[in-house]
Amino acid sequence: MHNIVNNLILINKELSAINTNTKIIAVSKTFPIKHIQPAIDHGHLHFGENKVQEASEKWTEIKEKNKSIKLHLIGKLQTNKVKFCLPLFDFIHSLDNIKLAEKIANEQIKKNYKPKLFIQVNIGDEDQKSGVSLSEFENFYKKTEDFELDIIGLMCIPPFVEDTEYYFKKMVEIQKKTNLKELSMGMSNDYLSAANNSATYVRIGSKIFGERS
Ligand SMILES: *Cc1c(COP(=O)(O)O)cnc(C)c1O
């Protein structure tokens, strides 16, 4: 069996032993479709990309042929790219400012298509990272109610440290202040810990597709 498919099956097995609610987003950024194809043929449905242009080139045709594939934008989204995002992306994980919320709200009316959204939380309060800061979170969450957005959960990219569990637990605490069901957290190095801490989507790239060059 193909390596990539093997990896997916193994990770799925590990995850389902911990948390049956955790789904794998196979992060295919930088890889050409030729490399990703075995995962598609295997029937995997959730894929993640971090650049709008790259995703559009790679996935537009495939998604037309295979309507059950769900594409997740996991990278930063500039407001001027929103129009290229819909209906390409079914999920957007990087909502972190009100201008973007407004832009998505307008675009989804134009396109008659509502993507599912995650609010990205800057869980380590790092200057260089995107996401809503912890001190602004509650205010931001409240403001998003002014728009008819389909916000389903919270997403984080924790600081680059050995043990990220502390941050996953912190995300669960923040989630409790909302009525959002989903948590997008955990990558190749820490997806098991994330699943242990109620992640509903883990975003896994290199552990499935190999190292990116
Ligand atoms: C690239 C990326 C991932 C996947 O990273 P791996 O370590 O290869 O699993 C997950 N989330 C985001 C936001 C990414 O940019």
The ligand as an ORCA input file, in Angstrom:
! r2SCAN-3c Opt
* xyz 0 1
  C       1.823     23.674      7.822
  C       0.775     23.778      8.847
  C       0.340     22.632      9.555
  C       0.913     21.259      9.361
  O       2.220     21.200      9.885
  P       2.989     19.804     10.072
  O       3.945     20.070     11.163
  O       3.651     19.504      8.778
  O       1.981     18.770     10.453
  C      -0.694     22.815     10.466
  N      -1.251     24.032     10.700
  C      -0.852     25.126     10.051
  C      -1.503     26.429     10.347
  C       0.185     25.045      9.117
  O       0.583     26.155      8.476
*
